[in-house]
């Protein structure tokens, strides 16, 4: 899948680590390693046994403008 700004915004407020890894072009093993070390390209929230990644920092890291429904 090609991740467009619209597709990323459509994820909502946050997404899972797997999806965030796809957006950044990372293998899952690398994504988990970076998340564990606190070195993932954007902040990652640990919720129990799962990782959640806020979408706004993904857009910022990719230097994508906020959409009309998502002010800066």
C-alpha positions in Angstrom: 0.0 0.0 0.0 1.2 3.5 -0.7 0.6 5.8 2.3 -0.8 9.1 1.2 -1.3 12.0 3.6 -5.1 11.4 3.4 -4.7 7.7 4.2 -2.5 8.5 7.2 -4.9 11.1 8.5 -7.8 8.6 8.0 -6.2 6.4 10.6 -7.6 8.6 13.4 -5.7 9.9 16.4 -3.4 6.9 16.7 -2.5 3.7 15.0 -0.7 0.4 15.9 3.0 -0.1 15.6 2.6 -2.4 12.6 0.9 0.3 10.6 3.4 3.0 11.7 6.3 0.7 10.7 4.7 0.3 7.2 4.4 4.1 6.8 8.1 4.5 7.7 9.2 1.6 5.6 10.5 -0.4 8.6 10.5 -4.1 9.1 8.4 -5.2 12.2 11.5 -6.6 14.0 13.2 -3.2 13.6 10.1 -1.3 14.6 9.8 -3.3 17.9 13.5 -2.9 18.6 13.4 0.8 18.0 10.2 1.2 20.1 11.7 -0.8 23.0 14.8 1.4 22.9 12.8 4.6 22.7 14.3 5.3 19.2 11.3 4.9 16.9 11.0 7.9 14.6 8.1 9.3 16.5 6.8 8.9 20.1 5.3 5.5 20.9 2.8 4.8 23.7 2.9 1.5 25.5 -0.6 0.4 26.4 -0.3 -2.9 28.2 1.2 -5.3 25.8 0.5 -3.1 22.8 2.2 -0.1 21.3 0.1 2.8 20.0 1.6 5.6 17.8 -0.1 9.0 17.6 -0.8 10.0 14.0 0.0 13.7 14.3 3.7 13.1 15.0 3.9 10.8 12.0 2.5 13.6 9.8 5.0 16.0 11.3 8.0 13.6 10.9 7.0 13.2 7.2 6.6 17.0 6.9 3.0 16.7 5.8 0.7 19.6 6.3 -2.3 19.1 8.6 -5.6 18.5 6.8 -8.6 20.9 7.1 -10.1 18.6 9.8 -6.8 18.4 11.7 -5.5 21.9 12.6 -1.8 22.2 13.5 
